[in-house]
Amino acid sequence: MSYLPYALAGWLFVVGLYGVVTSRNLIHLVMCLSVAQSGTYVLLLAIGYVKGGTAPIVNGVALGTRMVDPVVQALTLTDVVVSVTTLALLLAIAVEVHKRTGTLDPDELREMRG
Amino acid sequence: MSRRARTALFLAGGAGLVALLAWGFAGLPAFGDYHGVYGHLLNQRSLGQTHAMNTVVAVTFDYRGFDTLGEEFILFASVLGVALLLREARSRPPEEVDVREPFDPVRATGTIATPLFFLLGLFVIAHGNLTPGGGFQGGVVTAVAIVLIGLAADRSVFHRLAPKPFADLLEGIGVGAYAAIGVGGVAAGAAFLQSFDERGKIGLLTSGGTIPLLNWATGIEVTAAVVLIASEFFEELEER
């Protein structure tokens, strides 16, 4: 039970990768990549969790309250921002691909065109 | 490589990856059994050192402020990339399109939601040092309020309210302000991005030294960045 969050993080990462490998549509592929990235958020947050701890915000809590690790939460924030930026760029590339080749199936994009 | 061969290759490699992950996770302390040093140290010291009640924001904009500068540039570069990819390929400038009248309840809900979301976004940015939130989160909410106009009401209204040159300018100002506040630390004789402002009374919007300033710089940058990305994709739609 105590390792379940790690298992969830691993599952999200692997199932996302599976989606990327087997995808037949570039938009779907980008979404699968974002699922894989979600696994890293779960892992980061799970590592910093302190049993019985509250959010690391000292607003209306008694002094000496047990709190979870703020560093991994800040890292998760960075992670989310990076994920959003990759998502935006990849979707823009997908739009371009569709405009130039008329398809979104990665398997039909074998040939390089000038 | 055929699809089947590729899937088989992935399953073989994936099995190895799963084994490695399981091995690694088994070596981690059990969930909730935290052994880190920095987390406890920051939770004890951060309020006294930074005067910011939200320790996550203190980490983001003070202890790891330099890292966040990199993050700002990542966002800036990605918006630049989206704009370069989509703007260059656009053969002709988007003409005034007669956007269909959206379904009325949608328009009504959007009209009510827009000011509420906008206010909520500003609130989240402003209270970043006190309550959960901050420039990144609040910036996204503020941007969503503006994008909502384009989705629920009218895209021409969206383009008029958030013209791209203006959003471009705001994005640059946001990221530039962040770097400038960092240089301000050097000018005051401290290190780059070290807080040079009075820490202020704990619990006030202005408490935390330069944290609220960096928060607002980030909020402006994120708002402009998300609006710009949405703007580029909207114009794609209009070209059809």
Interface residues (C-beta under 8 A of the other chain):
Chain A: S2 Y3 L4 P5 Y6 A7 G10 F13 V14 L17 Y18 V21 T22 A46 I47 G48 Y49 V50 K51 G52 G53 A55 P56 I57 V58 N59 M67 V68 D69 P70 V71 V72 Q73 A74 L77 T78 V80 V81 V82 V84 T85 T86 A88 L89 L91 A92 I93 V95 E96 K99 R100 D107
Chain B: R3 R6 T7 F10 G14 L17 V18 L21 A22 F25 A26 L28 A30 F31 G32 D33 Y34 G36 Y38 G39 H40 L42 N43 S46 L47 M53 N54 T55 V56 A58 V59 T60 R64 D67 T68 E71 I74 L75 A77 S78 V79 G81 V82 L85 L86 A89 L130 T131 P132 G134 F136 I229 E232 F233 E236
